[in-house]
Amino acid sequence: MATTIHEPPNTEVRRQPARREAGNSGNGGWQNLAPSEGNLRAVDEYSPPPSSSAIWVGIAAITMSFAAFTSALIVRQGSSTDWRHITLPSILYLSTLLLLVSSVTLEVSRRRVASFMGGLKGQVASPGRWLYVTLSLGLLFVACQYIAWLQLRSKGLYLATNPNSSFFYVFTAMHALHVLGGLGGLVRVIRKLSTSVLRRSTLDATSYYWHFMGVLWLYLFLLLWMKL
């Protein structure tokens, strides 16, 4: 007698892919941030901020560099017999004011961008407007530094004329180069804001650096005013 063998029913339960929650993966949650509405600003708002240690390391390195140059200035002045005091160019007062005002406009911009990214789009018009104002003030500051160098040259004071003029050119040129780096950071923030991929941590890091440039310039201005 033939025996009929019935195929056992398929009791295997097809597993549905588990829904991964943002922030619970081993990769810091970066691959889990896919908003259902496709709102890129929501991604940027709730994604884990990148490490900000680099900006603080950079600030510490810059501080140490200028501290070393300050020590060199004090030692050189104490052992110099050809130290001749110079009058600082008057344009430096204007450049100082411009840099201080730029810190204020950057803070205004940071608050407006934060409100815009927080969903208050109807209450914040053109959040990047103050970023452009800050960028313009920074460029004017660099231009004023260049005018200050021209004013010194018109008086016959060059880089190698005497120790005073040498330190003036070195301090102001180094600071201007670092300000240009901050301007590059502002351009990067503006570009990311226009493409809706700006992270708040990026704007914060740029703001910290820019404010540090303002504090550093106040220190340099007072140092040059007292020592030169």
C-alpha contacts under 8 A as a table, 3 or more apart, distances in Angstrom:
res1	aa1	res2	aa2	distance
20	R	24	N	7.29
20	R	25	S	7.62
20	R	32	N	6.48
21	E	24	N	5.84
21	E	25	S	7.78
21	E	32	N	6.38
22	A	25	S	7.41
22	A	29	G	5.28
22	A	30	W	7.74
22	A	31	Q	7.96
22	A	32	N	4.75
22	A	33	L	5.56
23	G	28	G	5.85
23	G	29	G	3.72
23	G	30	W	7.27
23	G	32	N	6.86
23	G	33	L	7.95
23	G	48	P	7.95
24	N	28	G	7.12
24	N	29	G	5.81
25	S	28	G	5.95
25	S	29	G	5.20
25	S	31	Q	7.94
25	S	32	N	7.45
26	G	29	G	7.05
27	N	30	W	6.21
27	N	31	Q	7.23
28	G	48	P	7.31
29	G	32	N	5.26
29	G	33	L	6.77
29	G	47	S	7.55
29	G	48	P	7.43
30	W	33	L	6.05
30	W	47	S	6.93
30	W	48	P	7.45
31	Q	34	A	7.77
33	L	43	V	6.18
33	L	47	S	6.97
34	A	38	G	7.04
34	A	43	V	7.15
35	P	38	G	5.17
35	P	39	N	6.31
35	P	40	L	7.88
35	P	42	A	7.21
35	P	43	V	6.84
36	S	39	N	7.82
39	N	42	A	5.33
39	N	43	V	6.75
40	L	43	V	5.06
40	L	44	D	6.39
40	L	196	S	6.43
40	L	197	V	6.59
41	R	44	D	4.99
41	R	45	E	6.00
41	R	117	M	6.02
41	R	196	S	6.25
41	R	197	V	6.80
41	R	198	L	7.72
42	A	45	E	4.98
42	A	46	Y	6.26
42	A	117	M	7.66
43	V	46	Y	5.58
43	V	47	S	5.66
44	D	47	S	5.40
44	D	197	V	6.71
44	D	198	L	6.65
44	D	199	R	5.11
44	D	200	R	7.27
45	E	117	M	6.89
45	E	118	G	7.39
45	E	199	R	6.89
45	E	200	R	7.04
49	P	199	R	7.42
49	P	200	R	7.74
49	P	201	S	5.68
50	P	201	S	7.02
51	S	54	A	7.26
52	S	55	I	5.77
52	S	56	W	6.97
52	S	201	S	7.74
52	S	205	A	6.81
53	S	56	W	5.28
53	S	57	V	6.13
54	A	57	V	5.04
54	A	58	G	6.13
55	I	58	G	5.05
55	I	59	I	6.19
55	I	205	A	6.51
55	I	209	Y	7.16
56	W	59	I	4.97
56	W	60	A	6.06
57	V	60	A	5.09
57	V	61	A	6.17
58	G	61	A	5.08
58	G	62	I	6.21
59	I	62	I	5.16
59	I	63	T	6.11
59	I	209	Y	7.20
59	I	212	F	7.64
60	A	63	T	5.07
60	A	64	M	6.23
61	A	64	M	5.19
61	A	65	S	6.24
62	I	65	S	5.05
62	I	66	F	6.33
63	T	66	F	5.37
63	T	67	A	6.05
64	M	67	A	4.96
64	M	68	A	6.16
65	S	68	A	5.20
65	S	69	F	6.46
66	F	69	F	4.98
66	F	70	T	6.04
66	F	171	F	7.97
67	A	70	T	4.99
67	A	71	S	6.27
68	A	71	S	5.15
68	A	72	A	6.29
69	F	72	A	4.92
69	F	73	L	6.17
70	T	73	L	5.05
70	T	74	I	6.32
71	S	74	I	5.19
71	S	75	V	6.14
72	A	75	V	5.19
72	A	76	R	5.92
73	L	76	R	5.11
73	L	77	Q	6.03
73	L	167	F	7.12
74	I	77	Q	5.19
74	I	78	G	6.15
75	V	78	G	5.16
75	V	79	S	6.32
76	R	79	S	5.39
76	R	80	S	5.80
76	R	163	P	7.95
77	Q	80	S	5.17
77	Q	83	W	6.56
80	S	83	W	5.81
82	D	162	N	7.38
82	D	163	P	7.68
83	W	162	N	7.22
83	W	163	P	6.43
83	W	164	N	6.68
84	R	162	N	7.35
84	R	163	P	7.86
84	R	164	N	6.60
84	R	228	L	7.70
85	H	164	N	6.73
85	H	227	K	7.80
85	H	228	L	5.04
86	I	164	N	7.06
86	I	165	S	7.69
86	I	228	L	5.77
87	T	228	L	7.57
88	L	92	L	7.41
88	L	224	L	7.87
88	L	225	W	6.91
88	L	228	L	7.96
89	P	92	L	5.92
89	P	148	A	5.60
89	P	151	Q	6.55
89	P	152	L	7.11
90	S	93	Y	5.89
90	S	94	L	7.60
90	S	148	A	7.80
91	I	94	L	5.31
91	I	95	S	6.40
91	I	144	C	6.31
91	I	145	Q	7.76
91	I	147	I	7.29
91	I	148	A	6.07
92	L	95	S	4.95
92	L	96	T	6.04
92	L	144	C	6.99
92	L	145	Q	7.04
92	L	148	A	6.82
93	Y	96	T	5.18
93	Y	97	L	6.41
94	L	97	L	5.15
94	L	98	L	6.25
94	L	144	C	7.63
95	S	98	L	5.02
95	S	99	L	6.27
95	S	140	L	7.54
95	S	141	F	4.97
95	S	142	V	7.94
95	S	144	C	5.70
95	S	145	Q	7.13
96	T	99	L	5.30
96	T	100	L	6.31
96	T	141	F	7.66
96	T	217	W	7.50
96	T	218	L	7.35
97	L	100	L	5.19
97	L	101	V	6.15
98	L	101	V	5.20
98	L	102	S	6.12
98	L	137	L	5.92
98	L	138	G	7.42
98	L	140	L	7.42
98	L	141	F	6.15
99	L	102	S	5.02
99	L	103	S	6.55
99	L	137	L	6.82
99	L	138	G	6.54
99	L	141	F	6.39
99	L	214	G	6.01
100	L	103	S	5.33
100	L	104	V	6.79
100	L	214	G	6.23
101	V	104	V	5.11
101	V	105	T	6.35
101	V	137	L	7.82
102	S	105	T	5.07
102	S	106	L	6.05
102	S	133	V	7.58
102	S	134	T	4.90
102	S	135	L	7.90
102	S	137	L	5.79
102	S	138	G	6.82
103	S	106	L	5.11
103	S	107	E	6.33
103	S	134	T	7.45
103	S	210	W	7.02
103	S	211	H	5.89
103	S	214	G	7.21
104	V	107	E	5.22
104	V	108	V	6.37
105	T	108	V	5.02
105	T	109	S	6.12
105	T	130	W	5.94
105	T	131	L	7.42
105	T	133	V	6.96
105	T	134	T	5.81
106	L	109	S	4.94
106	L	110	R	6.08
106	L	130	W	6.62
106	L	131	L	6.26
106	L	134	T	5.84
106	L	207	S	6.91
107	E	110	R	5.00
107	E	111	R	6.32
107	E	207	S	7.54
108	V	111	R	5.33
108	V	112	R	6.32
108	V	130	W	6.93
109	S	112	R	5.10
109	S	113	V	6.04
109	S	127	P	6.61
109	S	128	G	6.79
109	S	129	R	7.48
109	S	130	W	4.96
109	S	131	L	5.84
110	R	113	V	5.20
110	R	114	A	6.08
110	R	203	L	7.08
110	R	204	D	7.65
110	R	207	S	7.95
111	R	114	A	5.10
111	R	115	S	6.27
112	R	115	S	5.12
112	R	116	F	6.13
112	R	124	V	6.53
112	R	127	P	5.50
113	V	116	F	4.93
113	V	117	M	6.07
113	V	127	P	5.28
113	V	128	G	7.17
114	A	117	M	5.18
114	A	118	G	6.00
114	A	200	R	7.16
115	S	118	G	4.90
115	S	119	G	6.64
115	S	120	L	5.57
115	S	121	K	7.50
115	S	124	V	7.07
116	F	119	G	5.55
116	F	120	L	5.12
116	F	121	K	5.02
116	F	123	Q	7.96
116	F	124	V	6.00
116	F	127	P	6.82
117	M	120	L	7.23
117	M	121	K	7.66
120	L	123	Q	5.47
120	L	124	V	6.44
121	K	124	V	5.28
121	K	125	A	7.13
122	G	125	A	7.10
124	V	127	P	6.27
126	S	129	R	5.58
127	P	130	W	6.99
127	P	131	L	7.96
128	G	131	L	5.08
128	G	132	Y	6.59
128	G	190	I	6.68
128	G	193	L	7.39
129	R	132	Y	5.34
129	R	133	V	6.54
130	W	133	V	4.80
130	W	134	T	6.14
131	L	134	T	5.06
131	L	135	L	6.13
131	L	186	L	7.23
131	L	190	I	6.97
132	Y	135	L	4.93
132	Y	136	S	6.11
132	Y	190	I	7.94
133	V	136	S	5.13
133	V	137	L	6.24
134	T	137	L	5.14
134	T	138	G	6.19
135	L	138	G	5.12
135	L	139	L	6.33
135	L	183	L	6.37
135	L	186	L	6.68
135	L	187	V	7.73
136	S	139	L	5.14
136	S	140	L	6.23
137	L	140	L	5.01
137	L	141	F	6.18
138	G	141	F	5.01
138	G	142	V	6.49
138	G	179	V	7.47
138	G	183	L	6.83
139	L	142	V	5.22
139	L	143	A	6.25
139	L	183	L	7.78
140	L	143	A	4.91
140	L	144	C	6.13
141	F	144	C	5.10
141	F	145	Q	6.38
142	V	145	Q	5.07
142	V	146	Y	6.42
142	V	176	A	6.16
142	V	179	V	7.71
142	V	180	L	7.89
143	A	146	Y	5.11
143	A	147	I	6.32
144	C	147	I	4.95
144	C	148	A	6.19
145	Q	148	A	5.00
145	Q	149	W	6.47
145	Q	172	T	7.25
145	Q	176	A	7.47
146	Y	149	W	5.14
146	Y	150	L	6.40
147	I	150	L	4.96
147	I	151	Q	6.20
148	A	151	Q	5.03
148	A	152	L	6.36
149	W	152	L	5.15
149	W	153	R	6.23
149	W	169	Y	7.49
150	L	153	R	5.00
150	L	154	S	6.16
151	Q	154	S	5.10
151	Q	155	K	6.66
152	L	155	K	5.20
152	L	156	G	6.56
152	L	157	L	5.21
152	L	158	Y	7.06
153	R	156	G	4.96
153	R	157	L	5.05
153	R	158	Y	5.79
154	S	157	L	7.35
156	G	161	T	7.92
157	L	161	T	5.68
157	L	162	N	7.78
157	L	165	S	6.25
158	Y	161	T	5.12
158	Y	162	N	7.92
158	Y	165	S	6.36
158	Y	166	S	7.32
159	L	162	N	7.49
159	L	165	S	5.78
159	L	166	S	4.61
159	L	169	Y	6.27
160	A	163	P	7.29
160	A	165	S	7.19
160	A	166	S	5.83
161	T	165	S	6.52
161	T	166	S	7.20
162	N	165	S	5.63
162	N	166	S	6.30
163	P	166	S	5.01
163	P	167	F	6.25
164	N	167	F	5.40
164	N	168	F	6.25
164	N	228	L	5.75
165	S	168	F	4.94
165	S	169	Y	6.19
166	S	169	Y	5.39
166	S	170	V	6.20
167	F	170	V	5.04
167	F	171	F	5.94
168	F	171	F	5.41
168	F	172	T	6.07
168	F	224	L	7.08
168	F	228	L	7.93
169	Y	172	T	5.40
169	Y	173	A	5.72
170	V	173	A	5.27
170	V	174	M	6.02
171	F	174	M	5.39
171	F	175	H	6.23
171	F	220	L	7.41
172	T	175	H	5.15
172	T	176	A	6.01
173	A	176	A	5.04
173	A	177	L	6.22
174	M	177	L	5.20
174	M	178	H	6.46
175	H	178	H	5.16
175	H	179	V	6.18
175	H	213	M	7.76
175	H	217	W	7.34
176	A	179	V	4.93
176	A	180	L	6.23
177	L	180	L	5.08
177	L	181	G	6.51
178	H	181	G	4.97
178	H	182	G	6.45
178	H	213	M	7.66
179	V	182	G	4.92
179	V	183	L	6.25
179	V	210	W	7.66
179	V	213	M	6.66
180	L	183	L	4.91
180	L	184	G	6.28
181	G	184	G	5.05
181	G	185	G	6.44
182	G	185	G	4.95
182	G	186	L	6.35
182	G	206	T	7.09
182	G	209	Y	6.85
182	G	210	W	6.02
183	L	186	L	4.98
183	L	187	V	6.28
184	G	187	V	5.10
184	G	188	R	6.29
185	G	188	R	5.04
185	G	189	V	6.29
185	G	206	T	6.09
186	L	189	V	5.04
186	L	190	I	6.21
186	L	206	T	6.89
187	V	190	I	5.12
187	V	191	R	6.17
188	R	191	R	5.15
188	R	192	K	6.19
189	V	192	K	5.18
189	V	193	L	6.05
189	V	198	L	6.79
189	V	202	T	7.26
189	V	203	L	6.38
190	I	193	L	5.09
190	I	194	S	6.24
191	R	194	S	5.24
191	R	195	T	6.54
192	K	195	T	5.18
192	K	196	S	6.12
192	K	197	V	5.28
192	K	198	L	4.82
193	L	196	S	5.05
193	L	197	V	6.22
193	L	198	L	5.06
194	S	197	V	7.94
195	T	198	L	7.67
198	L	202	T	7.04
198	L	203	L	7.67
199	R	202	T	5.32
199	R	203	L	6.80
200	R	203	L	5.22
200	R	204	D	6.17
201	S	204	D	4.93
201	S	205	A	6.06
202	T	205	A	5.25
202	T	206	T	6.27
203	L	206	T	5.15
203	L	207	S	6.12
204	D	207	S	5.01
204	D	208	Y	6.21
205	A	208	Y	5.17
205	A	209	Y	6.35
206	T	209	Y	5.22
206	T	210	W	6.19
207	S	210	W	5.08
207	S	211	H	6.08
208	Y	211	H	5.27
208	Y	212	F	6.13
209	Y	212	F	5.04
209	Y	213	M	6.34
210	W	213	M	5.04
210	W	214	G	6.55
211	H	214	G	5.07
211	H	215	V	6.39
212	F	215	V	5.09
212	F	216	L	5.95
213	M	216	L	5.04
213	M	217	W	6.09
214	G	217	W	5.19
214	G	218	L	6.39
215	V	218	L	5.20
215	V	219	Y	6.41
216	L	219	Y	5.13
216	L	220	L	6.23
217	W	220	L	4.93
217	W	221	F	5.88
218	L	221	F	5.11
218	L	222	L	6.23
219	Y	222	L	5.34
219	Y	223	L	6.10
220	L	223	L	4.92
220	L	224	L	6.00
221	F	224	L	5.26
221	F	225	W	6.02
222	L	225	W	5.01
222	L	226	M	6.12
223	L	226	M	5.31
223	L	227	K	5.89
223	L	228	L	7.88
224	L	227	K	5.26
224	L	228	L	5.18
225	W	228	L	5.86
